[in-house]
Amino acid sequence: MIKPLILISIPSEIEAYKVILAKLLAYREKYHIPLGIEICLSGSIQESVQKIRLVKRVLNKYNIPLAIYLPVLPERDLEELLCLNYLKLEYIVTQGLTSNNDKSGDYMDICNKTASMLSSMNKQGIELLIKNSVYPAAGILSSDLLKISRDSNCGILIDSESLLHTISAVRNWSRSKKASPSDEEDKECFQQYGFFVHSGRVLCPLKSLKTLTLENQLIWANTDRYHISGSNTVITEKSMIKQSEIQYTPFHRYLASTILKMNPKSITVKSYCSDGTHDLDITLRSLRTLLNSITDEQIKEVQND
């Protein structure tokens, strides 16, 4: 098994870099797995860029990679980030524009606008990725994400929590509606993406739900970059207070094992509360659990050889 780069996602306003750096160095020494940091940007892009430069200077001393996550897509902010190519960032990832309407035609339009904006960017040698999100953002399943990726010449990063949320929502909505495309826009959207949008809900014909699974979505997306969190609220149908940590539960073992089978280049651990705040303790515990899971998978692989 090739060891993937494991990153932790932290907000740009966090200041506990000494604690984070100490933990990463200790875990890298213990597990012999490459580790890095992904900064999730918020607030002023100028302040964020200044912090990125300072953090990268420190991380370079310890050979720790740095990646950037831009959750919303202001064109000027992304252009400014792409000018940081001299820092040799691991990647920059963003997500699609958001639709203001609730019909198939509007959704196809916002996907095309997202692809057009990303394709116009001068990537300057930086690996620019589009991440799946949840409706009404563009790029929610592998089909539409792949089209945006092809049209924009960007890579793909799969977020396991958003993907599981979308799969669960589409299944529930489609079963309650007994959905089928009803007009030309619905039919065109279904032909392009395998789903359509009606009254703000993403729908599939019932026969299509058989193949709407996490494993199939990962296989079809066929990417090597991932976000993973401990949240299993879409499985348990419980309301989310905050993202739970990755633990040694059957769900988390299944999730880690499924993504590791994709031979990922990188996996980023996320732990953000529903109000947008960040829990560093949960992130670090989740990181340790994922590292143990990777070690367990490596042992199994050796034993099976």
C-alpha positions in Angstrom: 0.0 0.0 0.0 1.2 3.5 -1.0 1.0 5.7 2.1 -1.2 8.8 1.3 -0.4 12.3 2.5 -2.7 12.9 5.5 -3.6 16.5 6.2 -5.7 18.2 8.9 -8.0 21.1 7.9 -7.8 24.1 10.2 -9.4 27.5 10.0 -7.2 30.5 8.9 -7.9 32.3 12.1 -6.5 29.7 14.4 -3.3 30.6 16.3 -2.3 27.3 17.9 0.3 26.4 15.3 3.0 25.4 17.8 0.6 22.8 19.3 -0.3 21.6 15.8 3.3 21.4 14.6 4.4 19.5 17.7 1.6 16.9 17.2 2.3 16.5 13.5 6.0 15.9 14.1 5.3 13.4 16.8 2.8 11.5 14.7 5.0 11.5 11.7 7.8 10.0 13.8 5.5 7.4 15.2 3.6 6.3 12.1 6.1 7.1 9.3 3.3 8.6 7.3 3.6 12.0 5.6 1.5 14.7 7.2 0.4 18.2 6.3 -2.0 21.1 6.9 -4.9 22.4 4.9 -6.0 26.0 5.8 -9.7 26.7 5.4 -9.9 30.4 4.5 -12.4 32.9 5.8 -12.4 36.7 6.2 -10.1 39.1 4.3 -8.2 37.4 1.5 -5.3 39.8 2.1 -4.9 38.8 5.7 -5.2 35.1 4.7 -2.5 35.4 2.1 -0.2 37.0 4.6 -0.8 34.2 7.1 -0.3 31.6 4.4 3.1 33.0 3.6 4.2 33.0 7.3 2.9 29.5 7.9 4.5 28.1 4.8 7.8 29.5 5.8 7.7 27.7 9.1 6.4 24.4 7.6 9.1 24.4 5.0 11.7 23.9 7.8 10.1 20.6 8.7 9.1 19.5 5.2 5.4 19.7 6.0 3.1 20.4 2.9 0.5 23.1 3.0 -2.9 23.1 1.0 -5.6 25.8 0.8 -9.4 25.4 0.9 -11.5 28.3 -0.3 -15.1 27.4 0.7 -16.7 30.1 -1.4 -15.7 31.1 -4.9 -15.1 34.9 -5.3 -13.2 35.1 -8.6 -10.7 37.7 -7.3 -9.9 35.7 -4.2 -9.0 32.6 -6.2 -6.9 34.6 -8.7 -4.9 36.1 -5.8 -4.4 32.6 -4.3 -3.1 31.3 -7.6 -0.5 34.0 -7.6 1.1 32.0 -4.7 2.5 29.4 -7.0 6.0 30.2 -5.8 5.1 28.7 -2.4 4.7 25.3 -4.0 1.3 24.5 -2.3 0.1 21.0 -2.3 -3.2 22.1 -3.9 -5.9 24.7 -3.8 -9.5 23.4 -3.5 -12.8 25.3 -3.9 -16.4 24.4 -4.5 -19.1 25.4 -7.0 -21.2 28.5 -7.3 -24.6 28.4 -5.7 -27.9 28.4 -7.6 -30.5 31.0 -6.6 -33.4 29.0 -8.1 -34.8 25.5 -7.8 -35.1 24.1 -11.3 -33.1 21.8 -13.5 -32.3 24.5 -16.0 -30.9 26.8 -13.3 -28.8 24.0 -11.9 -27.2 23.2 -15.3 -26.6 26.9 -15.8 -24.7 27.3 -12.5 -22.6 24.2 -13.2 -21.6 25.7 -16.6 -20.8 29.1 -14.9 -18.6 27.3 -12.3 -16.7 25.5 -15.1 -16.4 28.7 -17.1 -15.0 30.6 -14.2 -12.5 27.9 -13.2 -11.4 27.4 -16.8 -10.6 31.1 -17.2 -8.1 31.0 -14.3 -4.3 31.0 -14.9 -3.5 28.1 -12.7 0.3 28.8 -12.9 1.2 25.2 -12.2 -0.9 24.9 -9.0 -3.1 21.8 -8.7 -6.6 23.5 -8.6 -9.4 21.2 -7.4 -13.2 21.4 -7.4 -14.8 19.8 -4.4 -18.3 18.3 -4.2 -20.7 20.1 -1.9 -24.5 19.9 -1.2 -27.3 21.4 -3.2 -27.8 24.3 -4.2 -24.0 24.5 -4.8 -22.8 23.2 -8.2 -21.1 19.8 -8.1 -22.9 17.4 -5.8 -22.4 14.0 -7.2 -19.7 12.4 -9.4 -21.5 13.0 -12.7 -21.9 16.8 -12.5 -18.5 17.1 -10.7 -16.8 15.2 -13.5 -18.4 17.5 -16.2 -17.2 20.6 -14.3 -13.8 19.0 -13.9 -13.5 18.2 -17.7 -14.8 21.6 -18.8 -12.6 23.6 -16.4 -9.4 21.4 -16.6 -9.4 21.1 -12.8 -9.0 18.0 -10.6 -11.6 16.6 -8.2 -11.6 16.4 -4.4 -14.3 14.2 -2.9 -15.8 15.2 0.5 -17.2 12.1 2.1 -19.6 13.9 4.4 -21.1 16.0 1.7 -21.4 13.0 -0.6 -23.1 10.9 2.0 -25.5 13.7 2.8 -26.4 14.1 -0.9 -26.9 10.4 -1.4 -29.2 10.2 1.7 -31.2 13.3 0.6 -31.6 12.2 -3.0 -32.8 8.8 -1.8 -35.3 10.2 0.7 -36.7 12.9 -1.7 -36.9 10.5 -4.7 -38.8 7.8 -2.8 -41.3 10.3 -1.4 -41.9 11.9 -4.8 -41.7 8.7 -7.0 -39.7 11.0 -9.3 -39.4 11.1 -13.0 -38.3 13.9 -15.4 -41.4 15.9 -16.3 -40.2 18.5 -18.8 -37.5 19.1 -21.3 -35.1 20.8 -18.8 -35.6 17.9 -16.4 -34.9 15.4 -19.2 -31.8 17.3 -20.3 -30.4 17.5 -16.7 -31.1 13.8 -16.1 -29.4 12.9 -19.4 -26.3 14.9 -18.4 -26.0 14.1 -14.7 -28.3 11.2 -13.9 -30.6 13.4 -11.7 -32.8 16.5 -12.1 -33.9 19.3 -9.8 -37.6 20.0 -9.0 -38.8 22.5 -6.5 -35.4 22.7 -4.9 -35.0 19.0 -4.5 -32.5 16.7 -6.3 -34.3 13.7 -7.6 -33.7 10.4 -9.4 -36.1 7.8 -10.9 -36.5 5.0 -8.4 -34.7 2.5 -10.5 -31.6 4.7 -10.5 -31.3 4.6 -6.7 -30.0 1.1 -6.8 -26.6 2.3 -8.0 -26.6 5.5 -5.9 -24.0 4.3 -3.4 -20.8 5.7 -1.8 -18.7 3.0 -3.5 -20.1 3.7 -7.0 -19.7 7.4 -6.6 -16.0 7.0 -5.6 -15.3 4.6 -8.5 -17.0 6.9 -11.0 -15.2 10.1 -9.7 -11.9 8.1 -9.8 -9.9 10.8 -8.0 -7.1 10.7 -5.5 -7.9 13.6 -3.2 -10.4 13.3 -0.3 -11.9 15.1 2.6 -13.1 12.8 5.5 -14.9 13.6 8.7 -16.4 11.5 11.5 -19.9 12.7 10.9 -22.4 9.9 10.4 -25.5 11.9 10.9 -26.9 11.0 7.5 -26.6 7.3 8.5 -28.1 7.6 11.9 -30.7 10.3 10.9 -29.8 12.3 14.0 -29.5 16.1 14.1 -26.0 17.3 13.9 -24.6 19.3 16.8 -21.1 19.1 15.5 -19.0 16.8 13.4 -18.1 13.7 15.5 -14.6 12.5 15.6 -13.3 9.6 13.6 -13.4 6.6 16.0 -13.1 2.8 15.9 -16.7 2.3 15.0 -18.0 0.1 12.2 -19.0 3.1 10.2 -15.7 4.9 10.5 -13.7 1.7 9.7 -15.9 1.2 6.6 -15.4 4.8 5.5 -11.6 4.8 6.0 -11.2 1.4 4.3 -13.4 2.4 1.3 -11.4 5.5 0.7 -8.0 3.7 1.2 -9.1 1.2 -1.5 -9.1 4.1 -4.0 -5.3 4.5 -3.5 -5.6 8.2 -2.5 -2.8 10.7 -2.9 -4.1 12.7 0.0 -6.8 12.5 2.7 -7.7 15.6 4.7 -9.3 15.2 8.2 -12.0 17.8 8.9 -13.7 18.6 12.2 -15.9 21.7 12.1 -19.0 22.4 14.2 -22.3 23.1 12.6 -21.9 26.8 13.6 -18.6 26.9 11.7 -16.3 26.8 14.7 -13.4 24.4 14.8 -12.5 21.8 17.5 -8.7 21.2 17.4 -8.9 18.4 20.0 -11.4 16.4 17.8 -9.3 17.0 14.7 -6.1 15.7 16.4 -7.9 12.6 17.9 -9.5 11.9 14.5 -6.1 12.2 12.8 -4.6 9.7 15.3 -7.4 7.2 14.7 -7.1 7.5 10.9 -3.3 6.9 11.2 -4.0 3.8 13.2 -6.5 2.6 10.6 -4.0 3.1 7.8 -1.4 1.1 9.8 -4.0 -1.7 10.4 -4.7 -1.8 6.6 -1.0 -2.1 5.9 -0.7 -5.0 8.3 -3.6 -6.8 6.7 -2.1 -6.2 3.3 1.2 -7.8 4.4 -0.6 -10.7 6.0 -2.6 -11.4 2.8 0.5 -11.4 0.6 
